[in-house]
Amino acid sequence: MSYKSLRAAVNDLEKHQKLIRIKTPLDPDLEIAEVHRRIYEQQGPALLFENVKGSPFQAVSNLYGTFEQTEFLFRHTIEKVKKVIELKADPTAFLKNPLKYLSAPFTALTALPMRSRFGVPSLYGKTTIDKLPQIKSWPMDGGAFITLPQVFTFPPNERNPMKSNIGMYRIQLSGNEYEMNKEIGLHYQLHRGIGVHHTEYNNSDEPFRASIFVGGAPANAFSAIMPLPEGLSELTFAGLLNGRRFRYGWQNDHFISAEADFVITGIIRKNFKKPEGPFGDHLGYYSLEHDFPVMEVEAVYHRKNPIWHFTVVGRPPQEDTSFGYLIHKLVEPLTTSEFPGILEVNAVDAAGVHPLLIALGSERYMPFRERKPEEILTQANHLLGKGQTTLAKFLIIAAEGDVPNLTTHHIPEFFTHVLERIDLTRDLHFQTKTTIDTLDYSGSGWNEGSKLIMACCGDKLRELTAELPTDFDLPKGFSAPVFYQKGILIIQGSKFTGTESYEDAKRLSQWLEKFDLSEIPLIVIADDSQFAAQTENNFVWVTFTRANPSHDVHGVDEFVEHKHWGCRNAMIIDARIKPHHAPVLEVDKKVSAKVDELFKKGGELEQWG
């Protein structure tokens, strides 16, 4: 089964009791997002908002709200696509097991996009930007945004769909200095395919045309975030995952997704920017206002009875967590071919994806002598030098073979394994004054920061404990020590105010030299130690989104030897909020109280109250 439209997917979900309709008129300014977050937190169904104030169009969210529902949407194609990907990773697999892969060539046929022969449904009607559902998710957002756009571009002088790029770059529809109905903001980050096209157009006389698609088959939105090799069009993957060739047409020299619900066409102005943002983003903070490219709107098209497809972004996990889940499920067979020696990678969603990457590698260089990190350091640098993993800030890598069944997907156990084995005098490797994720404000500037590789291989060096040393105490300004798990102690620090606070962290490390912390190798300084230690998600979010390794990693009895930094006792990560960090996302209390009525007895969403 394949979906010819978003409406077909919505109807399918409703038929299987995986969608609820909300008839109460709701304001797209904060109210709809608040409803979405509450249903998502309960792992509820998809939501069809039938009455969006200020817009004639319905809106749907939470299509991918649970892993189970995401798999349901693609239940007829996931296994088939996996087989195609497995053959790409190892073409000889067909010869080894031809019956298993017999369907793969037929699945591959759906990868070829085709021009629509029976009209272009997405060109049914025209509207304007101000009539679209103006979804605003967080109080400080700069305006309304498209949160699930499929931004389509060609390189200059190219019209072959297979040479195109589709990316999911957020689009600001209103607010700031944008002229309503004439301009929209286009925010794209480091390592995005559209950036290559933009550079080429800046050196060309050709106008930089772009088309933005919203809706269509659920596979289309997913294809826009799929990490594909450069030169491989997302249209092919959309066809594979939907089980139906991607249909397209043309209108006024713009490429049109034939079955999208909405299509915005326009021209991205060269060498011209306007302020975009703030925007509540997937690290759990606001990405602040910065200058980004502007697209001049030419037309806004829609299909008959369209549905506006959106999601709400915020501190993970959120709906987009399912994207990471499905990506891992599909591309896991490619890991070893893309990164030789790497067996598993986990870009930790609860830490905001890029701040923390944990990996399981292979140590095969010197099997005749004592095991220590050697090959896994090469593998770590490969991860930091290719594709989306280049944005990782903390990379923790362990070698397989030291214990059975080690996996990156059981995070507490993985941390235990690493902390039992890591040699803090040898196994910490920094990269300074480099690039980090655009959305990560923990660094020394926008897109500027540092990275830390933590590696371990070999026998246990220590037992871990959740007991403080005898007569343990703390200097002034530090309090409330609490263990997250054995070997990880979280200490509450006074508010970080500036340069002097870096000295506070050093003062703590010097104070702790009088204690034997050999069984507590990791100490985290937090604004609220109880909160940070409360759950796994809290621990990884606080620790790794609020620290810049070069500035915020300290050590008890630290040293520098021939430009290598290490410590002879515990390692300290200062994960307090810094003055230059972006604000934490918080809901609007008045809006929250208003939405409460929907969930109370007699309200339309009473069953979820």
Secondary structure, 3 states (H helix, E strand, C coil): CCCCCHHHHHHHHHHCCCEEEECCCECCECHHHHHHHHHHHCCCCEEEECCECCCCCEEEECCCCCHHHHHHHCCCCHHHHHHHHHHHHCCCHHHHCCCCCCCHHHHHHCCCCEECCCCCHHHCEEECHHHCCCCECCCCCCCCEECCCEEEECCCCCCCHHHCEEECCCEECCCCCCCCCCEEEECCCCCCHHHHHHHHHHCCCCCEEEEEEECCCHHHHHHCCCCCCCCCCHHHHHHHHHCCCCEEEEECCEEEECCCCEEEEEEEEEEEEEEECCEECCCCEEECCEEEEEEEEEEEEECCCCEEECCCCCCCCCCCHHHHHHHHHHHHHHHHHHCCCCCEEEECHHHCCCCEEEEEECCCCCCCCCCCCCHHHHHHHHHCCCHHHHHCCEEEEEECCCCCCCCCCCHHHHHHHHHHHCCCCCCEEEEEEEECCCCCCCCCECCEEEEEEEEECCCCCCCCCCCCCCCCCCCCCEEEEEEEECCEEEEEECCCCCHHHHHHHHHHHHHHHHCCCCCCCEEEEECCHHHHHHCHHHHHHHHHHCCCHHHHEEECCEEEECCEEEECCCEEEECCCCCCCCCECCCCHHHHHHHHHHHCCCCCCHHHC
